[in-house]
Amino acid sequence: MKALTSEVARDGMLSYQLFGDGLTLNHYNYMVMPYLKKGTLLDLLLKPYLSNDLKYHLCAQAALAVSALFEAGLCHKDLKPDNIVLLDDNQEHALLGLIDFGFCIDNATFTIDKRGTPCYAPPEAFKGKAELIDPTKFDVFMLGTLMITVLFRDTPFSFVNKDN
């Protein structure tokens, strides 16, 4: 189980002490996380109208979240609207948070692991051969795809090969 420590969570949010990787309590595996009743970025994007100011703010918030991860020496590797949550009720100045650190790795480690959501992943994720990739470039590409999704309510490759 992976969780951000309080040192990485710079925004004053509570961090939750977890049992640790592979440990159990009373012979049961547990995953503990706060209830996030405000929903995900995807839920917000499904609303009928979002102002351009809000869209720009959401893009900036997402970029700040990825920047904080990079500063902490981490890469998410699965950035998408489903993995970004709303942390407050103020829609016009929404505070976003990242969740689902299942693919998260050290950003200094080049990897052949190309897991992630296909419609947000960079083209090198689809190369057949195993070659080392820089995980920061993976996250930057996914961030750009996420921003396109926020601004245009569609992924950049949604129309590729629809006619073929």
Buried (B, 14 or more C-beta within 10 A) or exposed (E): BEBBEEEBBEEEEEEEEBEEEEEEEEEEEEEEEEEEEBEBBBEBBEEEEBEEEBBEBBBEBBBBBBEBBBEBEBBBBBBBBBBBBBBEEEBEEBBBBBBBBEBBBEBEEEBEBBEBBEBBBBEEBEEEEEEEBBBBEBBBBBBBBBBBBBBEEEBBBEEEEEEE
